[in-house]
Amino acid sequence: LGFFFLDTDRALVLLEEYCKKLRKPEEQQLKKAIRKVMGIFRSSLFQALLGSFKKKATRHGTTSHTSMRAALACDVLGCPKD
C-alpha cells in the first residue's frame, strides 16, 4: 500500500511544478484552486483518512490498484457484509 502514499507525495510535487508554470493573470484562479487541493493533501485530516483507509485495506488484504479502488468504493458507498 505504500504506492498510494508515494503517489500522494508525487502528486504534490507535480502540482507544485505545474503551479510554477501558471503565471498569466487568467491562470491565477486555477493556481489558487490547485494550491487548495495541495493544502488538503497535506492536511492532518486527509493524512488521517489515508491512514484509516490503509489499515482497512491491509486488514482486508486489498493491495492492488483495482482492489484498492473497490475497497474505497465499498467504504464510501457501503458493501454487503461477509
Number of C-alpha atoms within 10 A of each C-alpha: 15 8 12 14 14 11 11 16 14 13 14 19 13 11 16 15 11 12 17 9 10 14 10 8 7 9 12 13 11 12 20 12 11 17 16 12 14 17 13 13 17 14 11 11 11 13 15 11 11 16 13 12 17 19 13 15 20 13 9 11 12 18 17 12 12 10 14 19 13 15 21 16 12 12 13 9 8 10 11 5 4 3
